Structure formats: structure tokens, C-alpha cells
Amino acid sequence: MGKRKSKAPPPTRVIRRVPTTFNCPFCNHEASVDCRLDKVAEVGEVSCRICLEKFQSAINNLSEPIDVYSEWIDECERANEGES
């Protein structure tokens, strides 16, 4: 008599994490921008460790670090369009 086949365990799922460090649009250093979210005060802050540029914006309970960073990039683009 043969032995019963054991069921193979299900494959592990890879959990993708949202990054919290980004590239700085001013000094072009990689992974030099940190994002901190203060959910109590409802403020998101993005700051570069190299050139010390900072940006703050209002957040809600669904906001992620990438949202604050993308708002910063959008503000930079709007400022550049206004100067031209």
C-alpha cells in the first residue's frame, strides 16, 4: 500500500510596502527624502537630509507617504510653470 500524498503548502504572498524614502527634486540625491505622517495633528512632512528642503501638507487618515511626496512634486511643478 502506498502512502497518502501530503498537500503542498500554499505559496507565500509577497507584501509590497509603500516606500517612505524618495529622491529629492532639488539636489537629485537618491533616497534622501524622508516622509513623516502625524495622524493626530493631520500633517504630513517631507524633508531632504542633504539640502534641508521641507514641505508640509494636510493629510487625512487614508494618506500615505507617497501622497505627500507627490503633492510636493506637484507644487514644485506649479512653481516652475509660474516662473516661466
Backbone as JSON, one array per atom type, in Angstrom:
{
  "sequence": "MGKRKSKAPPPTRVIRRVPTTFNCPFCNHEASVDCRLDKVAEVGEVSCRICLEKFQSAINNLSEPIDVYSEWIDECERANEGES",
  "N": [[0.83, -1.18, 0.0], [0.39, 2.24, -0.69], [1.63, 5.39, 0.45], [-0.25, 8.22, 1.58], [-0.47, 11.22, -0.33], [0.9, 14.21, 0.77], [-0.55, 17.41, 1.16], [0.65, 20.19, -0.61], [2.08, 23.12, 0.83], [0.52, 26.37, 0.64], [1.74, 28.9, -1.62], [3.84, 31.53, -0.42], [2.74, 34.87, -0.02], [3.91, 37.84, -1.44], [4.31, 40.79, 0.2], [3.88, 44.0, -0.7], [5.43, 46.94, 0.21], [4.78, 50.36, 0.8], [7.02, 52.82, -0.18], [8.99, 54.96, 2.0], [11.08, 56.64, 1.7], [12.45, 58.86, -0.66], [13.54, 60.31, -3.84], [15.24, 63.44, -4.01], [13.92, 66.37, -5.47], [15.32, 68.73, -5.7], [18.13, 68.57, -5.0], [18.78, 66.2, -6.22], [19.64, 63.81, -4.99], [19.56, 60.35, -4.25], [17.15, 58.57, -2.38], [17.09, 60.35, -0.22], [15.1, 61.82, 0.87], [12.87, 61.96, 3.47], [9.71, 60.95, 4.74], [7.27, 61.9, 7.01], [4.36, 61.16, 8.78], [1.98, 62.71, 10.71], [-0.63, 61.66, 12.2], [-2.31, 62.46, 14.23], [-2.11, 65.27, 14.43], [-2.76, 65.71, 11.84], [-0.93, 66.27, 9.74], [1.42, 66.05, 7.16], [4.85, 65.66, 6.59], [7.58, 66.29, 4.5], [11.0, 65.98, 4.08], [14.32, 66.77, 3.06], [17.41, 65.23, 3.7], [19.85, 66.11, 2.83], [19.87, 68.69, 1.4], [18.16, 70.05, 3.03], [15.57, 70.9, 2.38], [12.08, 71.41, 2.91], [8.65, 70.37, 3.14], [5.24, 70.71, 3.88], [1.99, 69.35, 4.28], [-1.6, 69.08, 4.49], [-3.16, 66.14, 5.74], [-5.21, 63.15, 5.66], [-6.85, 60.34, 7.29], [-6.44, 58.32, 5.44], [-4.19, 58.87, 3.99], [-0.95, 58.3, 2.56], [2.68, 58.04, 2.66], [3.63, 58.42, 0.01], [1.66, 60.01, -1.1], [1.98, 62.54, 0.09], [4.54, 63.15, -0.81], [4.08, 63.22, -3.6], [2.36, 65.41, -3.74], [4.18, 67.41, -3.06], [5.93, 67.31, -5.26], [4.11, 68.09, -7.26], [3.59, 70.73, -6.4], [6.12, 71.83, -6.78], [6.3, 71.68, -9.58], [4.18, 73.4, -10.31], [5.19, 75.81, -9.31], [7.43, 76.11, -10.94], [6.22, 76.39, -13.44], [4.9, 78.79, -13.07], [6.99, 80.61, -12.91], [8.07, 80.69, -15.47]],
  "CA": [[0.0, 0.0, 0.0], [1.15, 3.48, -0.79], [1.41, 6.44, 1.44], [-1.04, 9.34, 1.04], [0.3, 12.42, -0.68], [0.6, 15.37, 1.61], [-0.89, 18.61, 0.39], [1.73, 21.18, -0.61], [1.66, 24.38, 1.46], [0.28, 27.43, -0.34], [2.9, 29.78, -1.78], [3.79, 32.74, 0.4], [2.44, 36.07, -0.79], [4.83, 38.94, -1.25], [3.62, 42.01, 0.6], [4.59, 45.19, -1.19], [5.36, 48.06, 1.14], [4.88, 51.68, 0.2], [8.28, 53.39, 0.29], [8.93, 56.2, 2.78], [12.22, 57.47, 1.3], [12.31, 59.19, -2.07], [14.59, 61.14, -4.42], [15.0, 64.87, -3.84], [13.86, 67.07, -6.75], [16.19, 69.9, -5.7], [19.56, 68.21, -5.04], [18.87, 64.96, -7.01], [20.19, 62.68, -4.26], [18.63, 59.24, -4.17], [16.73, 58.1, -1.06], [17.48, 61.33, 0.79], [13.89, 62.49, 1.35], [12.07, 61.18, 4.41], [8.34, 61.41, 4.9], [6.68, 61.57, 8.3], [2.94, 61.48, 8.86], [1.45, 62.89, 12.06], [-2.06, 61.46, 12.0], [-3.04, 63.18, 15.28], [-2.16, 66.67, 14.02], [-3.17, 65.68, 10.44], [0.09, 66.97, 8.95], [2.46, 65.23, 6.57], [6.06, 66.46, 6.35], [8.6, 65.71, 3.65], [12.22, 66.77, 4.23], [15.55, 66.21, 2.49], [18.51, 65.23, 4.66], [21.04, 66.71, 2.24], [19.71, 70.12, 1.14], [17.29, 70.56, 4.09], [14.29, 71.4, 1.89], [10.95, 70.83, 3.63], [7.31, 70.63, 2.63], [4.18, 70.19, 4.74], [0.64, 69.42, 3.71], [-2.65, 68.47, 5.31], [-3.44, 64.75, 5.38], [-6.35, 62.53, 6.35], [-6.48, 59.03, 7.8], [-6.12, 57.42, 4.34], [-2.98, 59.34, 3.31], [0.28, 57.52, 2.62], [3.84, 58.91, 2.4], [3.74, 58.75, -1.41], [0.71, 61.08, -1.38], [2.59, 63.81, 0.5], [5.65, 63.38, -1.74], [3.56, 63.62, -4.91], [1.89, 66.8, -3.6], [5.38, 68.25, -3.09], [6.37, 67.35, -6.65], [3.13, 68.91, -7.98], [3.82, 72.13, -6.03], [7.35, 72.25, -7.46], [5.98, 71.88, -11.0], [3.38, 74.6, -10.41], [6.07, 76.94, -9.09], [8.27, 76.24, -12.12], [5.39, 76.91, -14.53], [4.59, 80.19, -12.77], [8.17, 81.44, -13.15], [8.36, 80.76, -16.9]],
  "C": [[0.87, 1.25, 0.0], [0.76, 4.49, 0.28], [0.6, 7.57, 0.8], [-0.15, 10.52, 0.74], [-0.09, 13.55, 0.25], [0.35, 16.58, 0.73], [0.25, 19.62, 0.51], [1.23, 22.47, 0.04], [1.45, 25.46, 0.4], [1.51, 28.34, -0.45], [2.73, 31.05, -0.93], [3.57, 33.95, -0.49], [3.45, 37.14, -0.44], [4.03, 40.19, -0.93], [4.45, 43.2, 0.15], [4.37, 46.33, -0.21], [5.5, 49.37, 0.36], [6.17, 52.32, 0.71], [8.06, 54.68, 1.08], [10.13, 57.09, 2.5], [12.16, 57.63, -0.21], [13.51, 60.0, -2.54], [14.22, 62.61, -4.27], [14.95, 65.57, -5.2], [14.8, 68.27, -6.83], [17.67, 69.51, -5.83], [19.82, 66.9, -5.78], [19.59, 63.82, -6.3], [19.13, 61.6, -4.14], [18.38, 58.85, -2.71], [17.16, 59.06, 0.05], [16.28, 62.05, 1.4], [13.11, 61.53, 2.24], [10.69, 61.79, 4.53], [7.83, 60.95, 6.25], [5.23, 62.02, 8.31], [2.54, 61.57, 10.33], [-0.07, 62.84, 11.95], [-2.88, 62.21, 13.04], [-3.21, 64.65, 14.88], [-2.62, 66.82, 12.57], [-2.25, 66.5, 9.55], [1.09, 65.94, 8.44], [3.64, 66.11, 6.24], [7.04, 65.65, 5.52], [9.83, 66.59, 3.79], [13.41, 66.02, 3.67], [16.66, 66.31, 3.53], [19.74, 65.94, 4.13], [20.9, 68.23, 2.11], [18.75, 70.8, 2.12], [16.02, 71.25, 3.59], [13.16, 70.69, 2.62], [9.65, 71.22, 2.95], [6.32, 70.0, 3.59], [2.85, 70.31, 4.03], [-0.34, 68.74, 4.67], [-2.92, 67.05, 4.81], [-4.73, 64.32, 6.06], [-5.93, 61.12, 6.76], [-6.15, 58.02, 6.7], [-4.82, 57.77, 3.63], [-1.8, 58.41, 3.57], [1.45, 58.47, 2.34], [3.98, 59.32, 0.93], [2.79, 59.88, -1.79], [1.3, 62.44, -1.05], [3.74, 64.15, -0.45], [5.14, 63.84, -3.1], [2.95, 65.02, -4.87], [3.05, 67.77, -3.66], [5.89, 68.4, -4.52], [5.42, 68.22, -7.48], [3.32, 70.39, -7.67], [5.08, 72.66, -6.7], [7.09, 72.53, -8.94], [5.14, 73.13, -11.2], [4.22, 75.85, -10.23], [6.96, 77.19, -10.3], [7.48, 76.79, -13.3], [5.06, 78.39, -14.31], [5.75, 81.12, -13.05], [8.42, 81.65, -14.63], [7.48, 81.76, -17.61]]
}
